């Protein structure tokens, strides 16, 4: 187990107490509204990469997507599955919400393999995906381009990827003292760096904007939160 996976496993029990991971009803409504604007089409299958405890997975399902959440931490996923139990969409129909423990950089290809073998996920859930969501995933990767390659290979031509990332001023310390040593993106990648990564991997329609100035999305930290809309 890598330092990073062990780090997230340790944090799983109290993860929803950290800023942005436990949303008030007002914050959940604001996120839902914003995501509804960005995802012009809100049906089909969505891949939530680095889903953690499933907070945003369920928001995406509420928009109308069938969602597959993936994460490297089984303890995070256990909490996500608890949240999803008995969940129903407002129309009473409910969307399909499934979870798998997968390495984010190879998530979609691993999902395809699981589907072909008839293992954890039902047939067809492996893609291609009509939409993708990720939050605070790219800064944990030594090479964000690998994830961009995976997403490009396993999404439809019209798919939109909403990638939310954080930029902060700091060095690996505390809980991140060991795990952070493996992360050249610790502190957050500059938005222009990530935009260029997306473009190089076929997402020419990529734009980004800061969302920290939206009071309805405010969290207790003082970090810069950026939302990318990634498309071909």
FIDREN-777547 format. One record per residue: residue number from 1; residue in three letters; x, y, z of N, C-alpha, C, O in turn. Coordinates in steps of 0.2 Angstrom, whole numbers, plus 5000, padded with zeros to 4 digits. Example, Ala and Ser with C-alpha at 12.3 -4.5 7.8 and 13.67 -1.06 7.14 Angstrom:
2
[1; ALA; [5066; 4972; 5039]; [5062; 4978; 5039]; [5066; 4984; 5039]; [5071; 4983; 5042]]
[2; SER; [5064; 4989; 5035]; [5068; 4995; 5036]; [5064; 5000; 5039]; [5067; 5006; 5040]]
END
This chain:
232
[1; UNK; [5004; 4994; 5000]; [5000; 5000; 5000]; [5004; 5006; 5000]; [5009; 5007; 5004]]
[2; UNK; [5003; 5011; 4995]; [5007; 5017; 4995]; [5005; 5022; 5001]; [5000; 5021; 5004]]
[3; UNK; [5010; 5026; 5002]; [5009; 5031; 5008]; [5002; 5035; 5007]; [4999; 5036; 5012]]
[4; UNK; [5001; 5036; 5000]; [4995; 5040; 4999]; [4988; 5037; 5000]; [4984; 5039; 5003]]
[5; UNK; [4988; 5030; 4998]; [4982; 5026; 5000]; [4981; 5025; 5007]; [4976; 5026; 5010]]
[6; UNK; [4987; 5024; 5011]; [4986; 5023; 5018]; [4984; 5030; 5021]; [4980; 5030; 5026]]
[7; UNK; [4986; 5035; 5019]; [4984; 5042; 5021]; [4976; 5043; 5021]; [4973; 5045; 5026]]
[8; UNK; [4974; 5041; 5015]; [4966; 5042; 5014]; [4962; 5037; 5018]; [4957; 5038; 5021]]
[9; UNK; [4965; 5031; 5019]; [4962; 5026; 5023]; [4961; 5029; 5030]; [4956; 5028; 5034]]
[10; UNK; [4967; 5032; 5033]; [4967; 5034; 5040]; [4962; 5040; 5041]; [4959; 5041; 5046]]
[11; UNK; [4961; 5044; 5035]; [4957; 5050; 5036]; [4949; 5048; 5035]; [4945; 5053; 5036]]
[12; UNK; [4948; 5042; 5033]; [4941; 5041; 5030]; [4936; 5042; 5036]; [4930; 5045; 5034]]
[13; UNK; [4937; 5040; 5042]; [4932; 5041; 5047]; [4930; 5048; 5048]; [4924; 5049; 5050]]
[14; UNK; [4934; 5053; 5048]; [4933; 5060; 5049]; [4933; 5064; 5043]; [4933; 5070; 5044]]
[15; UNK; [4933; 5061; 5037]; [4934; 5065; 5031]; [4929; 5070; 5030]; [4930; 5075; 5027]]
[16; UNK; [4923; 5068; 5032]; [4917; 5072; 5031]; [4917; 5078; 5035]; [4912; 5082; 5035]]
[17; UNK; [4921; 5079; 5040]; [4922; 5084; 5044]; [4926; 5090; 5042]; [4927; 5095; 5044]]
[18; UNK; [4930; 5088; 5036]; [4934; 5093; 5033]; [4931; 5098; 5028]; [4925; 5096; 5025]]
[19; UNK; [4933; 5104; 5027]; [4930; 5109; 5023]; [4928; 5106; 5016]; [4933; 5103; 5012]]
[20; UNK; [4922; 5107; 5014]; [4920; 5105; 5007]; [4918; 5098; 5006]; [4916; 5096; 5001]]
[21; UNK; [4919; 5094; 5011]; [4917; 5087; 5011]; [4911; 5085; 5015]; [4908; 5079; 5014]]
[22; UNK; [4908; 5089; 5019]; [4902; 5089; 5022]; [4898; 5095; 5020]; [4900; 5100; 5023]]
[23; UNK; [4893; 5095; 5016]; [4890; 5101; 5013]; [4883; 5102; 5017]; [4880; 5098; 5019]]
[24; UNK; [4882; 5109; 5019]; [4876; 5111; 5022]; [4871; 5110; 5016]; [4873; 5109; 5010]]
[25; UNK; [4864; 5110; 5018]; [4859; 5110; 5013]; [4860; 5115; 5008]; [4859; 5114; 5002]]
[26; UNK; [4862; 5121; 5010]; [4863; 5127; 5006]; [4869; 5126; 5001]; [4868; 5128; 4995]]
[27; UNK; [4874; 5123; 5003]; [4880; 5122; 4999]; [4878; 5116; 4994]; [4880; 5117; 4988]]
[28; UNK; [4875; 5111; 4996]; [4873; 5106; 4992]; [4869; 5109; 4986]; [4870; 5107; 4980]]
[29; UNK; [4864; 5113; 4988]; [4860; 5116; 4983]; [4864; 5120; 4978]; [4862; 5120; 4972]]
[30; UNK; [4869; 5124; 4980]; [4873; 5128; 4976]; [4877; 5124; 4971]; [4878; 5126; 4966]]
[31; UNK; [4880; 5119; 4974]; [4884; 5114; 4970]; [4880; 5111; 4964]; [4882; 5110; 4959]]
[32; UNK; [4874; 5109; 4966]; [4869; 5106; 4962]; [4867; 5110; 4956]; [4867; 5109; 4950]]
[33; UNK; [4866; 5117; 4958]; [4864; 5122; 4953]; [4870; 5123; 4948]; [4869; 5124; 4942]]
[34; UNK; [4876; 5124; 4951]; [4882; 5125; 4947]; [4883; 5119; 4942]; [4885; 5120; 4936]]
[35; UNK; [4883; 5113; 4945]; [4884; 5107; 4940]; [4879; 5106; 4935]; [4881; 5104; 4929]]
[36; UNK; [4873; 5108; 4937]; [4868; 5108; 4932]; [4869; 5113; 4926]; [4867; 5111; 4920]]
[37; UNK; [4872; 5118; 4927]; [4874; 5123; 4922]; [4880; 5120; 4918]; [4879; 5121; 4912]]
[38; UNK; [4884; 5117; 4921]; [4890; 5115; 4917]; [4889; 5109; 4913]; [4891; 5108; 4907]]
[39; UNK; [4885; 5104; 4916]; [4883; 5098; 4912]; [4877; 5100; 4909]; [4871; 5099; 4911]]
[40; UNK; [4877; 5102; 4902]; [4871; 5104; 4899]; [4867; 5098; 4898]; [4861; 5099; 4898]]
[41; UNK; [4870; 5092; 4897]; [4866; 5086; 4896]; [4867; 5082; 4903]; [4873; 5081; 4904]]
[42; UNK; [4861; 5080; 4906]; [4862; 5077; 4913]; [4859; 5070; 4913]; [4854; 5069; 4917]]
[43; UNK; [4861; 5066; 4908]; [4859; 5059; 4908]; [4864; 5055; 4905]; [4869; 5057; 4903]]
[44; UNK; [4863; 5048; 4906]; [4869; 5043; 4904]; [4873; 5042; 4910]; [4871; 5042; 4915]]
[45; UNK; [4879; 5040; 4908]; [4884; 5037; 4913]; [4889; 5042; 4915]; [4892; 5045; 4910]]
[46; UNK; [4890; 5043; 4921]; [4895; 5048; 4924]; [4900; 5044; 4928]; [4898; 5040; 4932]]
[47; UNK; [4907; 5045; 4927]; [4912; 5042; 4931]; [4915; 5048; 4936]; [4917; 5053; 4934]]
[48; UNK; [4914; 5046; 4942]; [4917; 5051; 4948]; [4923; 5048; 4950]; [4924; 5043; 4953]]
[49; UNK; [4929; 5051; 4948]; [4935; 5049; 4949]; [4938; 5052; 4956]; [4938; 5058; 4957]]
[50; UNK; [4940; 5047; 4960]; [4942; 5050; 4967]; [4936; 5052; 4971]; [4936; 5057; 4974]]
[51; UNK; [4931; 5048; 4971]; [4925; 5050; 4974]; [4925; 5050; 4982]; [4920; 5053; 4985]]
[52; UNK; [4930; 5048; 4985]; [4930; 5048; 4992]; [4924; 5045; 4996]; [4922; 5039; 4994]]
[53; UNK; [4921; 5049; 5000]; [4915; 5046; 5004]; [4908; 5047; 5000]; [4903; 5046; 5003]]
[54; UNK; [4909; 5049; 4994]; [4903; 5049; 4990]; [4898; 5055; 4990]; [4893; 5055; 4987]]
[55; UNK; [4901; 5061; 4993]; [4897; 5067; 4994]; [4895; 5069; 4987]; [4889; 5071; 4986]]
[56; UNK; [4899; 5070; 4982]; [4898; 5073; 4976]; [4895; 5068; 4971]; [4892; 5069; 4966]]
[57; UNK; [4897; 5061; 4972]; [4894; 5056; 4968]; [4886; 5056; 4968]; [4883; 5056; 4963]]
[58; UNK; [4884; 5057; 4974]; [4876; 5058; 4975]; [4873; 5064; 4972]; [4868; 5064; 4970]]
[59; UNK; [4877; 5069; 4973]; [4875; 5076; 4969]; [4874; 5074; 4962]; [4869; 5077; 4959]]
[60; UNK; [4879; 5071; 4959]; [4879; 5070; 4952]; [4873; 5065; 4950]; [4870; 5066; 4945]]
[61; UNK; [4872; 5060; 4954]; [4866; 5056; 4953]; [4860; 5060; 4954]; [4855; 5058; 4950]]
[62; UNK; [4859; 5065; 4958]; [4853; 5069; 4959]; [4852; 5073; 4952]; [4846; 5075; 4951]]
[63; UNK; [4857; 5074; 4948]; [4856; 5078; 4942]; [4853; 5073; 4937]; [4850; 5076; 4932]]
[64; UNK; [4853; 5067; 4938]; [4850; 5062; 4933]; [4855; 5057; 4930]; [4853; 5053; 4925]]
[65; UNK; [4861; 5057; 4932]; [4866; 5052; 4929]; [4866; 5046; 4933]; [4864; 5045; 4939]]
[66; UNK; [4868; 5040; 4929]; [4870; 5034; 4933]; [4877; 5035; 4934]; [4881; 5036; 4930]]
[67; UNK; [4879; 5034; 4940]; [4886; 5036; 4942]; [4890; 5030; 4945]; [4887; 5026; 4949]]
[68; UNK; [4896; 5030; 4943]; [4901; 5025; 4945]; [4906; 5029; 4949]; [4910; 5032; 4945]]
[69; UNK; [4907; 5028; 4955]; [4912; 5031; 4959]; [4918; 5027; 4960]; [4917; 5021; 4962]]
[70; UNK; [4924; 5029; 4959]; [4930; 5025; 4960]; [4935; 5029; 4965]; [4935; 5035; 4965]]
[71; UNK; [4938; 5025; 4969]; [4943; 5028; 4974]; [4948; 5023; 4975]; [4947; 5017; 4975]]
[72; UNK; [4954; 5025; 4978]; [4959; 5020; 4980]; [4958; 5018; 4987]; [4961; 5013; 4989]]
[73; UNK; [4954; 5021; 4991]; [4953; 5020; 4998]; [4947; 5016; 4999]; [4942; 5018; 4998]]
[74; UNK; [4948; 5009; 5001]; [4942; 5005; 5003]; [4938; 5008; 5008]; [4932; 5007; 5009]]
[75; UNK; [4941; 5011; 5013]; [4938; 5014; 5019]; [4934; 5020; 5017]; [4928; 5021; 5020]]
[76; UNK; [4936; 5024; 5012]; [4932; 5029; 5010]; [4926; 5026; 5006]; [4920; 5029; 5007]]
[77; UNK; [4927; 5021; 5002]; [4922; 5018; 4998]; [4916; 5015; 5003]; [4910; 5015; 5001]]
[78; UNK; [4918; 5012; 5009]; [4914; 5009; 5013]; [4909; 5015; 5016]; [4903; 5013; 5016]]
[79; UNK; [4911; 5021; 5017]; [4907; 5026; 5019]; [4903; 5029; 5014]; [4897; 5030; 5015]]
[80; UNK; [4905; 5029; 5008]; [4901; 5031; 5002]; [4895; 5026; 5001]; [4890; 5028; 4999]]
[81; UNK; [4897; 5020; 5002]; [4891; 5015; 5001]; [4886; 5015; 5006]; [4880; 5015; 5005]]
[82; UNK; [4888; 5017; 5012]; [4883; 5018; 5017]; [4879; 5024; 5016]; [4873; 5024; 5017]]
[83; UNK; [4881; 5030; 5013]; [4878; 5035; 5011]; [4873; 5034; 5005]; [4867; 5036; 5005]]
[84; UNK; [4875; 5029; 5001]; [4870; 5028; 4995]; [4865; 5023; 4997]; [4860; 5022; 4993]]
[85; UNK; [4865; 5020; 5002]; [4860; 5015; 5004]; [4853; 5018; 5005]; [4852; 5023; 5008]]
[86; UNK; [4848; 5015; 5001]; [4841; 5018; 5001]; [4840; 5025; 4998]; [4835; 5028; 4999]]
[87; UNK; [4846; 5027; 4995]; [4845; 5034; 4991]; [4840; 5033; 4985]; [4840; 5028; 4982]]
[88; UNK; [4836; 5039; 4985]; [4832; 5039; 4979]; [4832; 5046; 4976]; [4833; 5051; 4980]]
[89; UNK; [4831; 5047; 4970]; [4831; 5053; 4966]; [4824; 5057; 4968]; [4820; 5053; 4970]]
[90; UNK; [4824; 5063; 4967]; [4818; 5067; 4969]; [4812; 5064; 4965]; [4806; 5065; 4968]]
[91; UNK; [4812; 5061; 4959]; [4807; 5059; 4956]; [4805; 5052; 4958]; [4800; 5049; 4955]]
[92; UNK; [4808; 5049; 4963]; [4807; 5043; 4966]; [4809; 5037; 4962]; [4809; 5031; 4964]]
[93; UNK; [4812; 5038; 4956]; [4815; 5033; 4952]; [4821; 5030; 4954]; [4823; 5024; 4954]]
[94; UNK; [4826; 5035; 4956]; [4832; 5033; 4958]; [4837; 5032; 4952]; [4835; 5029; 4947]]
[95; UNK; [4843; 5034; 4953]; [4848; 5032; 4948]; [4853; 5027; 4951]; [4853; 5026; 4957]]
[96; UNK; [4856; 5024; 4946]; [4861; 5018; 4948]; [4867; 5022; 4951]; [4870; 5026; 4947]]
[97; UNK; [4869; 5020; 4957]; [4876; 5022; 4960]; [4880; 5016; 4962]; [4877; 5012; 4966]]
[98; UNK; [4886; 5015; 4959]; [4890; 5010; 4961]; [4897; 5012; 4962]; [4899; 5018; 4961]]
[99; UNK; [4901; 5008; 4966]; [4907; 5011; 4968]; [4912; 5005; 4967]; [4911; 4999; 4968]]
[100; UNK; [4919; 5007; 4966]; [4924; 5002; 4965]; [4930; 5005; 4967]; [4932; 5011; 4967]]
[101; UNK; [4935; 5000; 4970]; [4941; 5002; 4972]; [4946; 5002; 4966]; [4948; 4996; 4964]]
[102; UNK; [4948; 5008; 4964]; [4952; 5008; 4958]; [4957; 5013; 4958]; [4956; 5018; 4961]]
[103; UNK; [4963; 5012; 4955]; [4968; 5017; 4954]; [4966; 5023; 4949]; [4964; 5021; 4944]]
[104; UNK; [4965; 5029; 4952]; [4962; 5034; 4948]; [4965; 5035; 4941]; [4961; 5036; 4936]]
[105; UNK; [4972; 5034; 4940]; [4975; 5035; 4933]; [4973; 5030; 4928]; [4973; 5031; 4922]]
[106; UNK; [4971; 5024; 4931]; [4969; 5019; 4926]; [4962; 5017; 4928]; [4960; 5011; 4926]]
[107; UNK; [4958; 5021; 4930]; [4951; 5020; 4932]; [4947; 5016; 4927]; [4944; 5011; 4928]]
[108; UNK; [4946; 5020; 4921]; [4941; 5018; 4916]; [4943; 5011; 4913]; [4939; 5007; 4912]]
[109; UNK; [4950; 5010; 4912]; [4952; 5004; 4909]; [4951; 4998; 4914]; [4949; 4992; 4912]]
[110; UNK; [4952; 4999; 4920]; [4951; 4994; 4926]; [4943; 4992; 4926]; [4941; 4987; 4927]]
[111; UNK; [4939; 4997; 4925]; [4932; 4996; 4926]; [4930; 4992; 4920]; [4926; 4987; 4921]]
[112; UNK; [4933; 4993; 4914]; [4931; 4989; 4908]; [4933; 4982; 4909]; [4929; 4977; 4907]]
[113; UNK; [4939; 4981; 4912]; [4941; 4974; 4914]; [4936; 4970; 4918]; [4935; 4964; 4918]]
[114; UNK; [4934; 4974; 4924]; [4929; 4971; 4928]; [4923; 4969; 4925]; [4920; 4964; 4927]]
[115; UNK; [4920; 4973; 4921]; [4914; 4972; 4917]; [4915; 4966; 4913]; [4910; 4962; 4913]]
[116; UNK; [4920; 4965; 4909]; [4921; 4960; 4905]; [4922; 4953; 4908]; [4920; 4948; 4906]]
[117; UNK; [4924; 4953; 4915]; [4925; 4947; 4918]; [4918; 4946; 4922]; [4918; 4940; 4925]]
[118; UNK; [4913; 4950; 4922]; [4907; 4949; 4926]; [4908; 4949; 4933]; [4905; 4946; 4937]]
[119; UNK; [4913; 4954; 4936]; [4914; 4954; 4943]; [4910; 4959; 4946]; [4903; 4959; 4945]]
[120; UNK; [4913; 4964; 4949]; [4909; 4968; 4954]; [4903; 4972; 4951]; [4898; 4973; 4953]]
[121; UNK; [4905; 4975; 4945]; [4900; 4980; 4941]; [4896; 4976; 4936]; [4898; 4971; 4933]]
[122; UNK; [4889; 4979; 4936]; [4885; 4976; 4931]; [4887; 4977; 4924]; [4891; 4981; 4922]]
[123; UNK; [4885; 4973; 4919]; [4887; 4973; 4912]; [4886; 4980; 4909]; [4880; 4983; 4911]]
[124; UNK; [4890; 4983; 4906]; [4889; 4990; 4902]; [4891; 4996; 4907]; [4892; 5001; 4904]]
[125; UNK; [4893; 4995; 4913]; [4894; 5001; 4917]; [4901; 5003; 4916]; [4902; 5009; 4919]]
[126; UNK; [4905; 5000; 4913]; [4912; 5002; 4911]; [4913; 5007; 4906]; [4919; 5009; 4905]]
[127; UNK; [4908; 5010; 4903]; [4909; 5015; 4898]; [4907; 5013; 4891]; [4906; 5007; 4890]]
[128; UNK; [4908; 5017; 4886]; [4910; 5024; 4887]; [4906; 5028; 4891]; [4900; 5028; 4892]]
[129; UNK; [4909; 5033; 4895]; [4905; 5038; 4899]; [4903; 5044; 4896]; [4907; 5046; 4891]]
[130; UNK; [4897; 5046; 4898]; [4895; 5053; 4895]; [4897; 5059; 4898]; [4896; 5064; 4896]]
[131; UNK; [4900; 5058; 4904]; [4902; 5064; 4908]; [4907; 5061; 4914]; [4907; 5055; 4915]]
[132; UNK; [4911; 5066; 4916]; [4916; 5064; 4921]; [4916; 5069; 4926]; [4915; 5075; 4925]]
[133; UNK; [4917; 5068; 4933]; [4918; 5072; 4938]; [4924; 5070; 4942]; [4925; 5064; 4943]]
[134; UNK; [4928; 5075; 4944]; [4933; 5074; 4949]; [4934; 5080; 4953]; [4933; 5085; 4951]]
[135; UNK; [4936; 5079; 4959]; [4937; 5084; 4964]; [4944; 5083; 4968]; [4944; 5078; 4972]]
[136; UNK; [4949; 5087; 4967]; [4955; 5087; 4971]; [4958; 5080; 4970]; [4960; 5077; 4975]]
[137; UNK; [4959; 5078; 4964]; [4962; 5072; 4962]; [4969; 5073; 4958]; [4974; 5070; 4959]]
[138; UNK; [4969; 5078; 4954]; [4974; 5079; 4949]; [4981; 5081; 4953]; [4986; 5080; 4951]]
[139; UNK; [4980; 5085; 4959]; [4986; 5087; 4962]; [4989; 5081; 4966]; [4995; 5081; 4968]]
[140; UNK; [4985; 5075; 4966]; [4988; 5069; 4969]; [4992; 5065; 4965]; [4995; 5060; 4966]]
[141; UNK; [4993; 5067; 4958]; [4996; 5063; 4953]; [5003; 5066; 4951]; [5003; 5072; 4950]]
[142; UNK; [5008; 5062; 4950]; [5014; 5064; 4948]; [5013; 5066; 4940]; [5017; 5071; 4938]]
[143; UNK; [5009; 5063; 4937]; [5008; 5065; 4930]; [5001; 5065; 4928]; [4997; 5060; 4926]]
[144; UNK; [4998; 5071; 4929]; [4990; 5072; 4927]; [4988; 5070; 4920]; [4983; 5068; 4919]]
[145; UNK; [4993; 5070; 4916]; [4992; 5068; 4909]; [4990; 5061; 4908]; [4986; 5059; 4903]]
[146; UNK; [4992; 5057; 4913]; [4990; 5050; 4912]; [4982; 5049; 4913]; [4979; 5045; 4910]]
[147; UNK; [4979; 5053; 4918]; [4972; 5053; 4919]; [4969; 5056; 4913]; [4963; 5053; 4911]]
[148; UNK; [4971; 5061; 4910]; [4968; 5064; 4904]; [4968; 5059; 4899]; [4963; 5059; 4895]]
[149; UNK; [4973; 5055; 4898]; [4973; 5050; 4893]; [4968; 5045; 4894]; [4964; 5043; 4889]]
[150; UNK; [4967; 5043; 4900]; [4962; 5038; 4902]; [4955; 5040; 4901]; [4951; 5037; 4898]]
[151; UNK; [4954; 5047; 4903]; [4947; 5050; 4902]; [4946; 5050; 4894]; [4940; 5049; 4892]]
[152; UNK; [4951; 5053; 4890]; [4950; 5053; 4883]; [4948; 5047; 4880]; [4944; 5047; 4875]]
[153; UNK; [4951; 5041; 4882]; [4950; 5035; 4879]; [4943; 5032; 4881]; [4941; 5027; 4877]]
[154; UNK; [4940; 5034; 4886]; [4934; 5030; 4889]; [4928; 5035; 4889]; [4924; 5034; 4894]]
[155; UNK; [4928; 5040; 4886]; [4922; 5045; 4886]; [4919; 5046; 4879]; [4923; 5045; 4874]]
[156; UNK; [4913; 5048; 4878]; [4910; 5049; 4872]; [4913; 5056; 4869]; [4916; 5060; 4873]]
[157; UNK; [4912; 5057; 4862]; [4915; 5063; 4859]; [4912; 5069; 4862]; [4915; 5075; 4862]]
[158; UNK; [4906; 5069; 4865]; [4902; 5075; 4868]; [4903; 5075; 4875]; [4900; 5080; 4878]]
[159; UNK; [4907; 5071; 4878]; [4907; 5071; 4886]; [4910; 5077; 4888]; [4915; 5080; 4885]]
[160; UNK; [4908; 5079; 4894]; [4911; 5085; 4898]; [4914; 5082; 4904]; [4910; 5078; 4908]]
[161; UNK; [4920; 5084; 4906]; [4923; 5083; 4912]; [4923; 5089; 4916]; [4926; 5094; 4914]]
[162; UNK; [4920; 5089; 4922]; [4921; 5094; 4927]; [4926; 5092; 4932]; [4925; 5087; 4936]]
[163; UNK; [4932; 5096; 4932]; [4937; 5094; 4937]; [4938; 5100; 4941]; [4940; 5106; 4939]]
[164; UNK; [4937; 5099; 4948]; [4938; 5104; 4953]; [4944; 5103; 4957]; [4946; 5098; 4959]]
[165; UNK; [4949; 5108; 4957]; [4955; 5107; 4960]; [4956; 5113; 4965]; [4953; 5118; 4964]]
[166; UNK; [4961; 5112; 4970]; [4962; 5117; 4975]; [4970; 5119; 4974]; [4974; 5115; 4973]]
[167; UNK; [4971; 5125; 4975]; [4978; 5128; 4976]; [4979; 5131; 4983]; [4975; 5135; 4985]]
[168; UNK; [4984; 5129; 4986]; [4986; 5132; 4993]; [4993; 5133; 4994]; [4997; 5130; 4990]]
[169; UNK; [4995; 5137; 4998]; [5002; 5138; 5000]; [5004; 5133; 5006]; [5002; 5134; 5011]]
[170; UNK; [5008; 5129; 5004]; [5011; 5124; 5010]; [5015; 5119; 5007]; [5016; 5118; 5001]]
[171; UNK; [5019; 5116; 5012]; [5023; 5110; 5011]; [5021; 5104; 5014]; [5017; 5105; 5019]]
[172; UNK; [5023; 5098; 5012]; [5020; 5092; 5016]; [5022; 5093; 5023]; [5028; 5093; 5025]]
[173; UNK; [5017; 5092; 5027]; [5018; 5092; 5034]; [5012; 5089; 5038]; [5007; 5087; 5034]]
[174; UNK; [5012; 5088; 5044]; [5006; 5084; 5047]; [5005; 5078; 5044]; [5009; 5074; 5043]]
[175; UNK; [4998; 5077; 5043]; [4996; 5071; 5040]; [4999; 5069; 5033]; [5000; 5063; 5031]]
[176; UNK; [5002; 5075; 5030]; [5004; 5074; 5023]; [5012; 5073; 5023]; [5015; 5073; 5018]]
[177; UNK; [5015; 5073; 5029]; [5022; 5073; 5029]; [5026; 5068; 5025]; [5030; 5069; 5022]]
[178; UNK; [5023; 5062; 5025]; [5026; 5056; 5021]; [5023; 5056; 5014]; [5026; 5056; 5009]]
[179; UNK; [5016; 5056; 5014]; [5012; 5055; 5008]; [5014; 5061; 5003]; [5015; 5060; 4997]]
[180; UNK; [5015; 5067; 5006]; [5016; 5073; 5001]; [5023; 5072; 4998]; [5024; 5076; 4993]]
[181; UNK; [5028; 5069; 5000]; [5034; 5068; 4997]; [5034; 5065; 4990]; [5038; 5066; 4986]]
[182; UNK; [5028; 5061; 4989]; [5027; 5058; 4983]; [5024; 5062; 4977]; [5023; 5060; 4972]]
[183; UNK; [5022; 5068; 4979]; [5017; 5072; 4975]; [5021; 5079; 4973]; [5021; 5083; 4977]]
[184; UNK; [5023; 5079; 4967]; [5026; 5085; 4964]; [5020; 5090; 4963]; [5022; 5096; 4963]]
[185; UNK; [5014; 5089; 4963]; [5009; 5093; 4963]; [5006; 5096; 4970]; [5001; 5099; 4970]]
[186; UNK; [5009; 5094; 4975]; [5007; 5096; 4982]; [5007; 5103; 4982]; [5012; 5107; 4980]]
[187; UNK; [5001; 5106; 4984]; [5000; 5113; 4984]; [4996; 5115; 4978]; [4993; 5121; 4978]]
[188; UNK; [4995; 5111; 4974]; [4990; 5112; 4968]; [4994; 5114; 4962]; [4999; 5118; 4962]]
[189; UNK; [4992; 5111; 4956]; [4995; 5113; 4950]; [4992; 5120; 4948]; [4986; 5121; 4949]]
[190; UNK; [4996; 5124; 4944]; [4994; 5130; 4942]; [4988; 5129; 4937]; [4989; 5124; 4933]]
[191; UNK; [4983; 5132; 4937]; [4977; 5131; 4932]; [4980; 5131; 4924]; [4977; 5127; 4921]]
[192; UNK; [4984; 5135; 4923]; [4987; 5135; 4916]; [4990; 5129; 4914]; [4990; 5127; 4908]]
[193; UNK; [4994; 5126; 4919]; [4997; 5120; 4918]; [4992; 5114; 4916]; [4993; 5110; 4912]]
[194; UNK; [4987; 5114; 4920]; [4982; 5109; 4919]; [4978; 5110; 4913]; [4977; 5105; 4909]]
[195; UNK; [4977; 5116; 4911]; [4973; 5117; 4905]; [4978; 5115; 4899]; [4975; 5112; 4894]]
[196; UNK; [4984; 5116; 4899]; [4988; 5114; 4894]; [4989; 5106; 4893]; [4989; 5103; 4888]]
[197; UNK; [4989; 5103; 4899]; [4988; 5096; 4899]; [4982; 5093; 4896]; [4983; 5089; 4892]]
[198; UNK; [4976; 5096; 4898]; [4970; 5094; 4895]; [4970; 5095; 4887]; [4968; 5090; 4883]]
[199; UNK; [4973; 5101; 4885]; [4973; 5102; 4878]; [4977; 5097; 4874]; [4976; 5095; 4869]]
[200; UNK; [4983; 5096; 4877]; [4988; 5091; 4874]; [4985; 5084; 4873]; [4987; 5080; 4868]]
[201; UNK; [4980; 5082; 4877]; [4977; 5076; 4876]; [4970; 5076; 4873]; [4966; 5072; 4874]]
[202; UNK; [4969; 5081; 4869]; [4963; 5081; 4865]; [4957; 5085; 4867]; [4952; 5085; 4864]]
[203; UNK; [4958; 5088; 4873]; [4952; 5092; 4876]; [4953; 5100; 4874]; [4955; 5104; 4878]]
[204; UNK; [4952; 5101; 4868]; [4953; 5108; 4865]; [4948; 5113; 4868]; [4950; 5119; 4868]]
[205; UNK; [4943; 5111; 4871]; [4937; 5115; 4873]; [4938; 5117; 4880]; [4933; 5120; 4883]]
[206; UNK; [4944; 5116; 4883]; [4945; 5117; 4891]; [4945; 5124; 4893]; [4948; 5128; 4890]]
[207; UNK; [4941; 5126; 4898]; [4941; 5132; 4901]; [4941; 5131; 4909]; [4940; 5126; 4911]]
[208; UNK; [4943; 5137; 4912]; [4943; 5136; 4919]; [4941; 5143; 4922]; [4942; 5148; 4919]]
[209; UNK; [4939; 5142; 4929]; [4937; 5148; 4932]; [4938; 5147; 4940]; [4937; 5142; 4942]]
[210; UNK; [4939; 5152; 4943]; [4939; 5152; 4951]; [4932; 5152; 4953]; [4928; 5156; 4951]]
[211; UNK; [4931; 5148; 4958]; [4925; 5148; 4962]; [4925; 5150; 4969]; [4920; 5149; 4972]]
[212; UNK; [4931; 5152; 4971]; [4931; 5153; 4978]; [4928; 5160; 4980]; [4926; 5161; 4986]]
[213; UNK; [4926; 5164; 4975]; [4923; 5170; 4976]; [4915; 5170; 4977]; [4911; 5175; 4977]]
[214; UNK; [4913; 5163; 4976]; [4905; 5162; 4976]; [4904; 5161; 4984]; [4905; 5155; 4986]]
[215; UNK; [4900; 5165; 4987]; [4899; 5164; 4994]; [4895; 5158; 4996]; [4896; 5155; 5001]]
[216; UNK; [4891; 5156; 4991]; [4887; 5150; 4992]; [4891; 5144; 4992]; [4888; 5138; 4994]]
[217; UNK; [4897; 5144; 4990]; [4901; 5138; 4989]; [4907; 5139; 4994]; [4911; 5135; 4994]]
[218; UNK; [4907; 5144; 4998]; [4913; 5145; 5003]; [4914; 5140; 5008]; [4909; 5137; 5010]]
[219; UNK; [4920; 5138; 5009]; [4922; 5134; 5014]; [4926; 5137; 5020]; [4928; 5143; 5019]]
[220; UNK; [4928; 5134; 5025]; [4931; 5137; 5030]; [4939; 5138; 5029]; [4942; 5142; 5032]]
[221; UNK; [4941; 5135; 5023]; [4948; 5137; 5022]; [4949; 5143; 5018]; [4944; 5146; 5016]]
[222; UNK; [4955; 5145; 5017]; [4957; 5151; 5013]; [4960; 5149; 5006]; [4964; 5153; 5003]]
[223; UNK; [4959; 5143; 5004]; [4962; 5141; 4998]; [4959; 5143; 4991]; [4953; 5146; 4992]]
[224; UNK; [4962; 5143; 4986]; [4959; 5145; 4979]; [4956; 5138; 4976]; [4960; 5133; 4975]]
[225; UNK; [4950; 5139; 4975]; [4946; 5133; 4972]; [4945; 5135; 4964]; [4942; 5140; 4963]]
[226; UNK; [4947; 5130; 4960]; [4946; 5131; 4953]; [4942; 5126; 4950]; [4943; 5120; 4951]]
[227; UNK; [4937; 5128; 4945]; [4933; 5123; 4942]; [4935; 5123; 4934]; [4935; 5128; 4931]]
[228; UNK; [4937; 5117; 4932]; [4939; 5116; 4924]; [4932; 5113; 4921]; [4929; 5108; 4924]]
[229; UNK; [4931; 5115; 4915]; [4926; 5112; 4911]; [4930; 5110; 4905]; [4932; 5113; 4901]]
[230; UNK; [4931; 5103; 4905]; [4935; 5100; 4900]; [4931; 5096; 4895]; [4927; 5092; 4896]]
[231; UNK; [4932; 5098; 4888]; [4928; 5095; 4883]; [4933; 5095; 4877]; [4938; 5099; 4876]]
[232; UNK; [4931; 5091; 4872]; [4934; 5091; 4865]; [4933; 5097; 4861]; [4935; 5097; 4855]]
END
